[in-house]
């Protein structure tokens, strides 16, 4: 039986899914499984037997435990549940997730508990204001990726050694075009700045991650932002930021080339 058919087989029965989830959480006796699962005794017995035949659970010292295969299937079931939760919001239908590297798209279910914040027609700047408030509350420990220039964001970006910023290349060039000397370029003394071609916005603090994707039509969306404070989401955001940071050009190098 293929992996796909195994997963489908487990999903086709809520009792099989519940038994596998319970066994992954901790080894249980058959009585423990019956007590923890909302199903008849016969249904639980049948589910255990089905899962055992397919190598997903095994009996150890009178308790049913998940096998390695069972752990993997259970993880996939959890991811599918998180994906359904994520897709419940139309944000993911209207925005271009292909702008994210594939490895991070595969982990988007880590944002299942995220909040999508939307500005209303009567308050179109609500998102900008909300992002600024959150950046200010974060203090100096904040890392930002921005594909646009926004004066309000520049004003709240801290100048600190534990802060860093990645700016879109076009934005950086436009900023350099507006100045006439090297001295007038330096906006931050302590904050590390790098430059990269980017079309997404990311903010990572100790307590949350902020994400802004372009629309499916490729437009920057200033009126919608994704906020997530779950530990897994923050780890996802941290890894995403480092992915871009490691590929970006130090601002000092760009300035030297520009004025060289």
C-alpha positions in Angstrom: 0.0 0.0 0.0 1.4 3.4 -1.0 2.0 6.2 1.5 -0.8 8.2 -0.2 -3.3 5.3 0.2 -2.2 4.7 3.8 -2.9 8.3 4.7 -6.2 8.2 2.9 -7.1 5.0 4.6 -6.5 6.5 8.0 -8.4 9.7 7.1 -11.4 7.7 5.9 -12.2 6.7 9.5 -12.4 9.2 12.3 -11.9 6.4 14.7 -8.7 5.2 13.0 -7.4 8.8 13.0 -8.3 9.3 16.7 -6.7 6.0 17.7 -3.5 6.8 15.9 -3.4 10.4 17.3 -3.9 9.0 20.8 -1.2 6.3 20.4 1.3 9.0 19.2 0.5 11.2 22.2 1.4 8.3 24.6 1.2 4.5 24.7 -2.2 3.4 25.9 -3.9 0.1 26.8 -6.9 -0.9 24.8 -9.1 0.3 27.8 -7.2 3.6 27.8 -8.0 4.0 24.1 -11.6 3.2 24.5 -11.9 5.7 27.4 -10.2 8.5 25.5 -12.0 8.1 22.1 -15.6 8.9 21.4 -16.5 5.6 19.7 -17.9 2.2 20.6 -15.6 -0.5 21.9 -15.9 -2.6 18.8 -15.0 0.4 16.6 -11.9 1.0 18.7 -10.9 -2.7 18.5 -11.4 -2.7 14.8 -9.4 0.5 14.3 -6.5 -0.8 16.4 -6.5 -4.0 14.4 -6.6 -2.1 11.1 -3.7 0.2 12.1 -1.6 -2.8 13.4 -2.1 -4.6 10.0 -0.7 -1.6 8.2 2.3 -1.2 10.6 1.2 2.1 12.1 0.8 0.9 15.7 2.3 -2.0 17.7 1.6 -3.6 21.1 4.3 -3.2 23.7 3.7 -4.5 27.3 0.0 -4.5 26.9 0.0 -0.9 25.5 -0.5 0.3 22.0 2.2 2.6 20.7 2.8 4.3 17.4 5.5 2.9 15.1 7.8 5.2 13.2 5.5 5.0 10.2 2.6 5.8 12.5 4.4 8.9 13.8 5.0 10.1 10.2 1.4 9.6 9.2 0.2 11.3 12.3 2.4 14.3 11.6 1.0 14.5 8.1 -2.6 14.4 9.4 -1.7 17.3 11.7 -0.3 19.2 8.8 -3.4 18.6 6.8 -5.6 19.8 9.6 -3.5 22.9 10.0 -3.7 23.5 6.3 -7.5 23.4 6.4 -7.4 25.9 9.3 -5.1 28.2 7.3 -7.2 28.0 4.1 -10.3 29.0 6.0 -9.2 32.6 5.5 -9.5 34.0 2.0 -6.1 35.8 2.4 -4.3 32.7 1.0 -6.6 32.6 -2.1 -5.9 36.3 -2.9 -2.2 36.5 -2.2 0.8 35.0 -4.1 2.4 32.4 -1.9 4.7 31.5 -4.8 6.7 34.6 -3.9 7.9 32.5 -0.9 10.7 29.9 -1.4 9.2 26.5 -1.7 10.8 25.2 1.5 8.9 27.9 3.4 5.6 27.3 1.5 5.8 23.7 2.7 6.0 25.0 6.2 3.2 27.5 6.0 0.9 25.3 8.1 3.1 26.5 11.0 1.1 29.8 10.7 -2.2 28.0 11.2 -3.1 30.1 14.2 -2.2 33.4 12.5 -4.5 36.4 12.5 -5.1 38.3 9.3 -5.4 42.0 10.0 -7.3 44.0 7.4 -7.7 47.8 7.1 -11.2 49.0 6.4 -12.3 51.4 3.6 -12.9 54.1 6.2 -9.4 53.5 7.8 -7.1 52.5 5.0 -3.9 53.2 7.0 -4.9 50.9 9.9 -2.4 48.2 8.8 0.6 50.7 8.6 -0.4 52.0 12.1 -0.7 48.6 13.6 2.6 47.4 12.2 4.3 50.5 13.6 2.8 50.0 17.0 4.0 46.4 17.1 7.5 47.3 16.0 7.7 50.0 18.7 6.5 47.6 21.3 9.1 45.1 20.3 11.9 47.5 21.3 15.3 47.1 19.7 15.2 43.4 18.9 13.4 43.4 15.6 14.4 42.3 12.1 12.5 43.7 9.1 12.3 42.9 5.4 10.6 45.6 3.3 9.9 45.7 -0.4 8.7 49.3 -0.3 9.6 52.6 1.2 7.1 53.7 3.9 8.1 56.8 5.9 6.2 55.6 9.0 8.2 52.3 9.0 11.5 54.2 8.6 10.6 56.3 11.6 9.9 53.4 14.0 12.8 51.2 12.8 15.2 51.1 15.8 18.9 52.0 15.6 20.3 49.2 17.6 23.0 46.5 17.3 20.3 43.7 17.7 18.1 45.1 14.9 18.5 44.4 11.2 16.9 45.5 8.0 16.7 44.1 4.4 15.5 46.6 1.8 14.5 46.0 -1.7 17.2 46.9 -4.3 14.9 49.3 -6.2 14.1 51.1 -2.9 17.7 51.4 -2.0 18.7 52.8 -5.4 15.9 55.3 -5.3 17.1 56.4 -1.9 20.7 56.8 -3.1 19.5 58.8 -6.1 18.1 61.4 -3.7 21.3 62.1 -1.9 24.5 63.8 -3.0 27.1 62.7 -0.4 28.1 59.6 1.5 27.5 61.3 4.9 23.9 61.9 4.2 23.2 58.2 3.3 23.6 56.8 6.8 20.2 56.6 8.4 21.2 54.1 11.0 24.5 53.8 12.8 23.9 50.5 14.7 21.3 48.7 12.7 22.7 46.4 10.1 21.2 47.0 6.7 21.3 44.8 3.6 19.8 45.0 0.1 18.1 42.3 -2.0 15.4 42.0 -4.7 12.3 41.1 -2.7 8.6 41.4 -3.0 7.4 40.3 0.4 7.4 42.0 3.8 8.5 40.2 7.0 8.9 41.4 10.5 10.3 39.1 13.3 10.4 40.0 17.0 10.9 37.9 20.1 7.1 37.5 20.4 5.7 37.5 16.9 6.1 37.3 13.1 4.5 39.7 10.6 4.1 38.8 7.0 2.9 40.7 3.9 2.6 38.9 0.6 1.9 40.5 -2.8 -1.6 39.9 -4.2 -2.1 37.2 -6.8 -1.9 40.0 -9.4 1.6 41.0 -8.2 0.5 44.1 -6.4 1.9 45.2 -3.0 -0.9 45.0 -0.4 -0.6 47.8 2.1 -4.0 47.1 3.7 -3.6 43.5 4.9 -1.0 41.9 7.2 -0.6 38.5 8.8 0.4 38.4 12.5 1.3 35.2 14.3 2.7 34.6 17.8 2.8 30.9 18.0 6.3 29.5 18.7 6.3 27.5 15.5 5.3 30.6 13.5 8.0 32.7 15.0 10.6 30.0 14.2 9.3 29.9 10.6 9.6 33.7 10.4 13.1 33.6 11.9 14.2 31.0 9.3 12.7 32.9 6.5 14.4 36.1 7.5 17.8 34.4 7.7 17.2 32.9 4.3 16.9 36.4 2.8 19.5 38.0 5.0 22.2 35.5 4.0 21.5 36.2 0.3 21.4 40.0 0.6 24.2 42.5 -0.1 25.6 44.6 2.8 24.4 48.2 2.4 28.0 49.4 2.8 29.0 47.5 -0.3 26.2 49.0 -2.3 27.0 52.5 -1.1 30.7 52.0 -1.9 29.8 50.8 -5.4 27.4 53.7 -5.9 29.7 56.4 -4.9 32.9 54.7 -6.1 
